[in-house]
């Protein structure tokens, strides 16, 4: 483990999470929003792995596995929704989605 | 080990920052794959080789391939393929390939130089992960399988042809 101090790993995770958050908030393209969500989930998994390697327990990697399963489920449904959304709004801008009803 | 961690972390942050600011989603995907590979290297230096392998196989492999398929289907660049000048393509992939070359050099350094640093008692080996995963966490595994089944059903439902208006049946959330 951890000649690397645990704070540095957590700082790296926080930086990646912040970048993903900026991407979600700043981009208007749905594909980029989904990509940024992946970055955020990945950063959360990185924090778990850092903590697991700090205490030398396998729990961190197991939580990373669960995050992986959640990310796979989320991205498959999200991309299917993107395909549906693109039939009505080919620009893929989330601002168009605010005009949806029902 | 330390230097490998910091270099990979810097590559991860840099490529992520580049990826979320691209205009073309395909270029962003190139950088994001490099970012995920560098995070996998970070996992490896932290003593989590199983998580590193899963990061490469599932994140950089499976999930990014989903994005590639959707971008291929949507083709947001319009008919840009007419101007496939080799120089333009070269300029696009030179950045990600240089950064992944850095990662490759780090990997070679890890496996040739002081590989003893990674294989001590300081790492959580995959068999430990497996024993704990199917021991105390077996309920979580079952819940993850139900989640994946629900995602499969929902993706199939959303991906059917010809449903602009009609909603026949709400699918009755992942049966027993």
HADDOCK unambig.tbl for C-alpha pairs under 7 A between the chains (distance, minus, plus):
assign (segid A and resid 1 and name CA) (segid B and resid 46 and name CA) 5.06 0.50 0.50
assign (segid A and resid 1 and name CA) (segid B and resid 47 and name CA) 5.16 0.50 0.50
assign (segid A and resid 1 and name CA) (segid B and resid 122 and name CA) 4.76 0.50 0.50
assign (segid A and resid 1 and name CA) (segid B and resid 123 and name CA) 5.79 0.50 0.50
assign (segid A and resid 2 and name CA) (segid B and resid 46 and name CA) 6.22 0.50 0.50
assign (segid A and resid 3 and name CA) (segid B and resid 2 and name CA) 6.63 0.50 0.50
assign (segid A and resid 4 and name CA) (segid B and resid 2 and name CA) 5.92 0.50 0.50
assign (segid A and resid 12 and name CA) (segid B and resid 9 and name CA) 6.54 0.50 0.50
assign (segid A and resid 16 and name CA) (segid B and resid 13 and name CA) 6.16 0.50 0.50
assign (segid A and resid 19 and name CA) (segid B and resid 17 and name CA) 6.43 0.50 0.50
assign (segid A and resid 23 and name CA) (segid B and resid 20 and name CA) 5.63 0.50 0.50
assign (segid A and resid 32 and name CA) (segid B and resid 20 and name CA) 6.84 0.50 0.50
assign (segid A and resid 32 and name CA) (segid B and resid 25 and name CA) 7.00 0.50 0.50
assign (segid A and resid 36 and name CA) (segid B and resid 20 and name CA) 6.98 0.50 0.50
assign (segid A and resid 50 and name CA) (segid B and resid 46 and name CA) 6.86 0.50 0.50
assign (segid A and resid 53 and name CA) (segid B and resid 46 and name CA) 6.15 0.50 0.50
assign (segid A and resid 53 and name CA) (segid B and resid 47 and name CA) 6.39 0.50 0.50
assign (segid A and resid 56 and name CA) (segid B and resid 123 and name CA) 6.82 0.50 0.50
assign (segid A and resid 56 and name CA) (segid B and resid 124 and name CA) 6.23 0.50 0.50
assign (segid A and resid 57 and name CA) (segid B and resid 124 and name CA) 6.78 0.50 0.50
assign (segid A and resid 58 and name CA) (segid B and resid 124 and name CA) 6.10 0.50 0.50
assign (segid A and resid 58 and name CA) (segid B and resid 128 and name CA) 6.40 0.50 0.50
assign (segid A and resid 58 and name CA) (segid B and resid 129 and name CA) 5.06 0.50 0.50
assign (segid A and resid 58 and name CA) (segid B and resid 132 and name CA) 6.94 0.50 0.50
assign (segid A and resid 61 and name CA) (segid B and resid 51 and name CA) 5.91 0.50 0.50
assign (segid A and resid 61 and name CA) (segid B and resid 129 and name CA) 6.99 0.50 0.50
assign (segid A and resid 62 and name CA) (segid B and resid 129 and name CA) 6.72 0.50 0.50
assign (segid A and resid 62 and name CA) (segid B and resid 133 and name CA) 6.34 0.50 0.50
assign (segid A and resid 66 and name CA) (segid B and resid 144 and name CA) 6.83 0.50 0.50
assign (segid A and resid 69 and name CA) (segid B and resid 144 and name CA) 6.43 0.50 0.50
assign (segid A and resid 72 and name CA) (segid B and resid 63 and name CA) 6.53 0.50 0.50
assign (segid A and resid 73 and name CA) (segid B and resid 148 and name CA) 5.76 0.50 0.50
assign (segid A and resid 73 and name CA) (segid B and resid 151 and name CA) 5.18 0.50 0.50
assign (segid A and resid 76 and name CA) (segid B and resid 155 and name CA) 6.55 0.50 0.50
assign (segid A and resid 77 and name CA) (segid B and resid 151 and name CA) 6.33 0.50 0.50
assign (segid A and resid 77 and name CA) (segid B and resid 154 and name CA) 6.66 0.50 0.50
assign (segid A and resid 77 and name CA) (segid B and resid 155 and name CA) 5.37 0.50 0.50
assign (segid A and resid 79 and name CA) (segid B and resid 70 and name CA) 6.92 0.50 0.50
assign (segid A and resid 80 and name CA) (segid B and resid 155 and name CA) 6.03 0.50 0.50
assign (segid A and resid 80 and name CA) (segid B and resid 158 and name CA) 6.09 0.50 0.50
assign (segid A and resid 80 and name CA) (segid B and resid 159 and name CA) 6.22 0.50 0.50
assign (segid A and resid 81 and name CA) (segid B and resid 158 and name CA) 6.94 0.50 0.50
